[in-house]
Amino acid sequence: MSESIFQWRKPTGAWQIQHCLPITPAAGGQNLTRWQRLWRGLQQSFRLMVGVHDYETYLKHMREHHPTHAPMDERAFHRHCLDARFPSQPGKLGKCPC
C-alpha cells in the first residue's frame, strides 16, 4: 500500500478539470471577486454548522420552487428553524441539539 503512494504520478489527459464553477453565484447580479465569493461561502458554512440557516437561500428557493406561496418573514423563518431544532412543544420530537 505505501509503495503505491510513493509511485504516485500527476494525472495527465483530457479529463482534467479545466474550469470550476463557483459554489454560489453572485448575489443580486453583483460581480464579486473570487475572494468575496470564497468568504461568503465560508460564512454560510460556519452559520450552518452552528445551526443558523440562511434566509436569502430560503427566499431564493421559494421564488424558484414555490412562486405562488408567500415566504415567511425573516423573524418567522428563524423561529421556524429554532422550533425544528429545539422543539418547545411537549411530546414533539425534533433534531437532537447535541
Secondary structure, 3 states (H helix, E strand, C coil): CHHHHHCCCCCCCCCCCCCCCCCCCCHHHCCCCHHHHHHHHHHHHHHHHHCCCCHHHHHHHHHHHCCCCCCCCHHHHHHHHHHHHCCCCCCCCCCCCC
